[in-house]
Amino acid sequence: MKIDRFQRNAIIICVLPIIALAIANYTQRSHLTREIYLIRDGIIFLLWGLSFLWRLVNAIFILTNQKMQFTKRIFWATVSLLSIIFVTIMLFTSFIIDEVNDDDIILESGERIDGYYRNS
């Protein structure tokens, strides 16, 4: 099976968020100065942001590529958008869980105290 540049990009961009998580995990264990911490956060956000943009553009190029069969285009576009799909599902489930476990306290002033912070 021969893969073209868009399929190769779909595989490569799956690695960028993993590299960002590895950088975050490795540098979190060491004692950082404030400057190094800010640089680390900048690199992590840059990697995540670039990988999201790259994924969207690559998926559009894959879907508009007429040389591939339709099923292969759908498969490679899904591979390209995998982390976006994962993050979307995780955010959606966290909002659902928060709504189901509605244990917030609402004070007389209207201020809301989240149950997560109250219980920890």
Secondary structure as GFF3:
##gff-version 3
##sequence-region A 1 120
A	DSSP	alpha_helix	5	12	.	.	.	ID=ss1
A	DSSP	alpha_helix	15	28	.	.	.	ID=ss2
A	DSSP	alpha_helix	34	64	.	.	.	ID=ss3
A	DSSP	alpha_helix	70	80	.	.	.	ID=ss4
A	DSSP	alpha_helix	82	100	.	.	.	ID=ss5
A	DSSP	beta_strand	105	106	.	.	.	ID=ss6
A	DSSP	beta_strand	112	113	.	.	.	ID=ss7
A	DSSP	alpha_helix	115	119	.	.	.	ID=ss8
###
